C-alpha cells in the first residue's frame, strides 16, 4: 500500500509538504519518494521498486548485479538503478535518478530513450 499526495503546485509540494512528510516518515519508519513533480508517495519502510525487482530476480534465478538492465527517470527509480548491473536514466530523468545511473541517455522517455537503451545494451 502507498499513499499518493498530488497537487498541481509542484513547488509547494517540494518546499512545504515534503519536509513535513519527511519528519512524519522518520518518526514512523516510512519512506517519502517522488515519481512526478506533482506527486509525492508515502511507502511502508523497506518497500521500493528495488525490493520488488530483487524479489522477482530471485524468483527467476537472475543475478541483478550481473544480469539486470534497469531503466528509469524518477526519484523512486534510484534504488533500482543502483541495484542493476546497468542502470540507465533517460534524458529527462531527475537529478536523483541520473546520479544513481551508470549511463544517461540523451533521448527522453517520450523520444524512445528506453527502447534505444535496450537496443544499445543488447536487447534488440
TORBA-573593 format. One line per field, with one value per residue (C-alpha): residue number from 1; x, y, z. Coordinates in Angstrom, 1 decimal. Example, Ala and Ser with C-alpha at 12.3 -4.5 7.8 and 13.67 -1.06 7.14 Angstrom:
<nodes>
num: 1, 2
x: 12.3, 13.7
y: -4.5, -1.1
z: 7.8, 7.1
</nodes>
This chain:
<nodes>
num: 1, 2, 3, 4, 5, 6, 7, 8, 9, 10, 11, 12, 13, 14, 15, 16, 17, 18, 19, 20, 21, 22, 23, 24, 25, 26, 27, 28, 29, 30, 31, 32, 33, 34, 35, 36, 37, 38, 39, 40, 41, 42, 43, 44, 45, 46, 47, 48, 49, 50, 51, 52, 53, 54, 55, 56, 57, 58, 59, 60, 61, 62, 63, 64, 65, 66, 67, 68, 69, 70, 71, 72, 73, 74, 75, 76, 77, 78, 79, 80, 81, 82, 83, 84, 85, 86, 87, 88, 89, 90, 91, 92, 93, 94, 95, 96, 97, 98, 99, 100, 101, 102, 103, 104, 105, 106, 107, 108, 109, 110, 111, 112, 113, 114, 115, 116, 117, 118, 119, 120, 121, 122, 123, 124
x: 0.0, 1.1, -0.4, -0.2, -0.3, -0.9, -1.2, -0.5, 1.7, 4.9, 6.9, 4.5, 4.8, 8.6, 9.0, 6.1, 4.5, 7.6, 9.6, 6.6, 6.2, 9.9, 9.5, 6.5, 8.2, 11.3, 9.1, 7.0, 9.6, 8.1, 9.6, 8.8, 9.7, 8.6, 7.7, 6.4, 6.9, 3.2, 3.1, 4.6, 4.5, 4.5, 5.5, 6.0, 9.6, 11.6, 9.3, 10.6, 10.9, 14.4, 12.9, 10.3, 12.8, 15.2, 12.4, 11.5, 15.1, 15.5, 12.4, 13.6, 17.2, 18.6, 21.6, 20.6, 24.3, 25.4, 22.3, 19.8, 19.3, 17.1, 15.7, 14.3, 13.6, 12.4, 13.5, 11.5, 13.7, 17.0, 17.5, 16.5, 19.0, 21.7, 20.8, 21.1, 24.2, 23.5, 21.2, 20.2, 18.5, 16.6, 17.4, 14.7, 15.5, 15.6, 19.0, 18.5, 17.9, 20.8, 23.2, 22.1, 22.6, 25.6, 24.6, 22.4, 20.7, 20.4, 16.9, 14.0, 11.4, 9.0, 11.6, 12.2, 15.0, 14.1, 13.8, 17.1, 18.8, 17.5, 18.9, 22.2, 22.7, 21.9, 18.1, 17.4
y: 0.0, 3.6, 7.0, 9.4, 13.2, 15.1, 18.8, 21.0, 23.2, 21.2, 23.9, 23.8, 20.0, 20.3, 23.1, 22.8, 19.4, 17.2, 18.5, 17.8, 14.3, 13.6, 14.4, 12.1, 9.4, 9.4, 9.1, 6.2, 4.3, 5.0, 6.4, 9.5, 9.4, 11.1, 9.9, 13.1, 16.7, 17.0, 13.8, 12.6, 8.9, 7.7, 4.0, 1.5, 1.2, -1.4, -1.0, 0.2, -0.8, -2.2, -4.5, -5.8, -6.2, -8.0, -10.4, -11.1, -11.6, -14.1, -16.0, -16.2, -17.0, -13.8, -12.1, -8.4, -7.3, -9.0, -9.6, -6.8, -3.7, -1.2, 2.0, 5.0, 8.7, 9.5, 9.5, 6.4, 4.5, 5.4, 2.3, 0.1, 1.8, 1.3, -2.3, -3.2, -4.4, -1.5, 1.3, 3.7, 7.1, 8.5, 12.1, 13.8, 11.9, 13.8, 14.5, 11.7, 9.1, 10.4, 10.2, 6.6, 5.5, 4.0, 5.6, 8.6, 8.5, 11.7, 10.8, 11.4, 8.8, 10.4, 10.2, 6.5, 6.7, 3.4, 1.5, 2.9, 1.9, -1.7, -1.8, -0.2, -2.7, -5.9, -6.2, -5.9
z: 0.0, -0.6, -0.1, -3.0, -2.4, -5.6, -6.3, -9.4, -7.3, -7.5, -5.7, -2.7, -2.6, -2.6, -0.2, 2.2, 2.1, 1.6, 4.6, 6.8, 5.3, 5.8, 9.5, 9.8, 7.8, 10.0, 13.1, 11.8, 9.7, 6.3, 3.1, 1.1, -2.6, -5.8, -9.3, -10.7, -9.7, -8.8, -6.8, -3.5, -2.4, 1.1, 1.3, 4.1, 5.2, 3.2, 0.2, -3.2, -6.8, -6.0, -3.4, -5.8, -8.7, -6.4, -5.3, -9.0, -9.9, -7.0, -8.1, -11.7, -10.8, -12.2, -10.6, -10.5, -10.1, -13.3, -15.5, -14.9, -17.0, -15.3, -16.9, -15.0, -14.8, -11.3, -7.7, -7.0, -9.6, -8.0, -5.8, -8.7, -11.0, -8.4, -7.9, -11.6, -13.4, -15.8, -14.6, -17.3, -16.9, -19.8, -21.0, -19.0, -15.7, -12.5, -10.8, -8.2, -11.0, -13.0, -10.1, -9.4, -13.0, -14.8, -18.1, -19.1, -22.5, -24.5, -25.6, -23.3, -22.3, -24.8, -27.5, -27.3, -24.7, -23.0, -26.3, -27.6, -24.3, -24.6, -28.2, -27.1, -24.2, -26.2, -26.2, -29.9
</nodes>
